[in-house]
Amino acid sequence: RAWMDVKAAITGYGRHTVLANSQRGEDAAQNAYTEALNSDEFPAYLREMIAQEQKWLKNSHDKINAQRNQYA
């Protein structure tokens, strides 16, 4: 949150805009993980690792989304 405050102060954008941009980045990451899981390129143990990381990223995505909604 402190980084977002600094970025907002420097760029002139409000928290909502900064959080919305962060959410777009998180959406892109989720899409990349989904594509990786839908491909047949990885063995089962790597697919498990990718799925776990995607869950962690989803938690971050949800937190960013909640914070963005606070400043809507």
DAKA-V818218 format. One line per field, one symbol per residue. ss: DSSP state (@ for helix, = for strand, . for the rest). phi: phi as a letter, one per 40 degrees, with the letter a starting at -180 (. if undefined). burial: 1 if it has 9 or more other C-alpha atoms within 8 Angstrom, else 0. A space follows every 50 residues. Layout:
ss->???
phi->???
burial->???
//
This chain:
ss->.@@@@@@@@@@...@@@@@@@@@@@@@@@@@@@@@@@@.....@@@@@@@ @@@@@@@@@@@@@@@@@@@@..
phi->.ccccccccccgccddcccccccccccccdcccccccccbcbcdcccccc ccccccccccdcccccccccbc
burial->00011011100010110111011001101100100110000000001001 1001001101100110110000
//
